[in-house]
Amino acid sequence: MQATAYTFDAGTGSGSVLLDDGTPMEFGADAFRAGGLRLLRPGQRVRIELEGGDDGPRRITCVTLQTF
């Protein structure tokens, strides 16, 4: 799924994204590390992987840069 980086704290490695429908979702340092990134700037397009859904909350498990 694609999203746009909204916030990022380089000290903790956590932040948030905006889904294409405008819904904000937070991610933790574990999801940031899983993508192998070193830095993320607000406004960058990213690709996120999610787990959960249907009956439970969704959680971001991986954040990578979107490439075309």
C-alpha positions as a Markdown table, in Angstrom:
| # | Residue | x | y | z |
|---|---|---|---|---|
| 1 | Met | 0.0 | 0.0 | 0.0 |
| 2 | Gln | 1.2 | 3.5 | -0.7 |
| 3 | Ala | 1.2 | 6.5 | 1.7 |
| 4 | Thr | 2.9 | 9.8 | 2.3 |
| 5 | Ala | 5.3 | 10.4 | 5.1 |
| 6 | Tyr | 3.8 | 12.9 | 7.6 |
| 7 | Thr | 6.1 | 13.0 | 10.6 |
| 8 | Phe | 9.4 | 11.3 | 11.5 |
| 9 | Asp | 11.5 | 11.5 | 14.6 |
| 10 | Ala | 15.1 | 10.5 | 13.7 |
| 11 | Gly | 15.9 | 10.0 | 17.4 |
| 12 | Thr | 13.4 | 7.3 | 17.9 |
| 13 | Gly | 12.9 | 6.0 | 14.4 |
| 14 | Ser | 9.1 | 6.4 | 14.7 |
| 15 | Gly | 6.7 | 8.6 | 12.8 |
| 16 | Ser | 3.4 | 8.6 | 10.9 |
| 17 | Val | 2.1 | 8.5 | 7.4 |
| 18 | Leu | -1.1 | 9.6 | 5.7 |
| 19 | Leu | -2.9 | 7.0 | 3.6 |
| 20 | Asp | -4.2 | 8.2 | 0.3 |
| 21 | Asp | -7.6 | 8.6 | 1.8 |
| 22 | Gly | -6.2 | 11.0 | 4.4 |
| 23 | Thr | -6.2 | 8.6 | 7.3 |
| 24 | Pro | -3.2 | 9.0 | 9.6 |
| 25 | Met | -1.3 | 5.9 | 10.8 |
| 26 | Glu | 1.6 | 5.7 | 13.1 |
| 27 | Phe | 4.6 | 3.4 | 12.8 |
| 28 | Gly | 7.3 | 2.4 | 15.3 |
| 29 | Ala | 11.0 | 2.1 | 15.0 |
| 30 | Asp | 10.7 | -1.6 | 14.3 |
| 31 | Ala | 8.7 | -0.9 | 11.1 |
| 32 | Phe | 11.2 | 1.8 | 10.1 |
| 33 | Arg | 14.2 | -0.5 | 10.6 |
| 34 | Ala | 12.5 | -3.3 | 8.7 |
| 35 | Gly | 12.6 | -1.1 | 5.5 |
| 36 | Gly | 16.3 | -0.4 | 5.7 |
| 37 | Leu | 15.9 | 3.3 | 5.6 |
| 38 | Arg | 18.2 | 5.8 | 7.3 |
| 39 | Leu | 16.1 | 8.9 | 7.1 |
| 40 | Leu | 12.5 | 9.9 | 6.1 |
| 41 | Arg | 11.3 | 13.4 | 5.2 |
| 42 | Pro | 7.7 | 14.6 | 5.4 |
| 43 | Gly | 6.1 | 14.5 | 2.0 |
| 44 | Gln | 8.0 | 11.6 | 0.7 |
| 45 | Arg | 6.0 | 8.8 | -0.9 |
| 46 | Val | 6.4 | 5.5 | 0.9 |
| 47 | Arg | 5.2 | 2.0 | 0.5 |
| 48 | Ile | 3.9 | 0.4 | 3.7 |
| 49 | Glu | 3.2 | -3.2 | 4.7 |
| 50 | Leu | 0.4 | -3.8 | 7.1 |
| 51 | Glu | -0.7 | -6.6 | 9.4 |
| 52 | Gly | -4.1 | -7.1 | 11.1 |
| 53 | Gly | -7.3 | -5.7 | 9.8 |
| 54 | Asp | -10.7 | -7.3 | 9.6 |
| 55 | Asp | -11.5 | -7.8 | 13.3 |
| 56 | Gly | -8.4 | -6.2 | 14.9 |
| 57 | Pro | -6.4 | -3.0 | 14.5 |
| 58 | Arg | -4.0 | -2.6 | 11.6 |
| 59 | Arg | -0.3 | -2.1 | 12.3 |
| 60 | Ile | 2.5 | -0.9 | 9.9 |
| 61 | Thr | 5.2 | -3.5 | 9.8 |
| 62 | Cys | 7.5 | -2.1 | 7.2 |
| 63 | Val | 8.2 | 1.3 | 5.6 |
| 64 | Thr | 10.2 | 1.7 | 2.4 |
| 65 | Leu | 10.5 | 4.4 | -0.2 |
| 66 | Gln | 8.1 | 4.3 | -3.2 |
| 67 | Thr | 10.0 | 3.9 | -6.4 |
| 68 | Phe | 8.5 | 4.2 | -9.8 |
